[in-house]
Amino acid sequence: MAKYSEKSQEKVHEAMHEMKEGKLKSGTGKKVTNPKQAVAIGLSEAREEGAKVPKKKK
C-alpha cells in the first residue's frame, strides 16, 4: 500500500470536513458532494505543497 505523509493526511481530512460543511468547491466553482472527489482535491493540494503523496493514476 502507498505511504502518505502526515501533511497529506491532514489535507485530505480538511477537504472532507469542508465537503461535509458544503464549503468545498471544485475547479469550476461547483459544490463538491462526492467524497472521492474531496479526497482527490485534498491529495492534489498536498502534492502542490510538496508533501509525500503517491503519483496520480492514469
N, C-alpha and C positions, 0 to 999 in steps of 0.2 A: 504494500500500500504506500501511496505517496506521503511524504512528510511535509507538513505545513508548519510554518513558524508561528509563534505566539502572536505576532503582529498581524499575520494574515487571518488567524482565527478571530482576533478582535474585530477586524474589518468586516468579516462575514457576520459576526454577532451584531454589529452596529447596523448593517444593511438589513438584516432580518427584523430587527427592532423597528427600524424606520418603516419597513414594509407593513408591519402589523399596525403601526400608527397611521398608515396611509400617507406618509410623507415622502416615500421613496419614488423617484421619477426615473424613467428610462432616458436614453439619449434623445429621443424625440419629444420628451416632455410629458409623456403619458404616465399615469399612475401604474406602478408595478403591483400586480396581485399574485403573481406566480412565485412560490418560494424558490424554485430552481433559478429563476431569473435574478432574484435577490442575492443568492449565493454567487452567481456569476459576476454580478456587479461588485460584490464585496471582494472577490478574488482579483478582479481587474484593478480595483483601487489599490489593493495591497501590492500588486505587481508594479504599478506605477510608482509606488513609494520605495520599491527595491526590496520588498520582503521576499522570503524564500517561499516560492509558490511553484508547483509543477507547471510545465508548459501546457498551453492550450491544446485540446484535442481537435483534430480537423474533421 
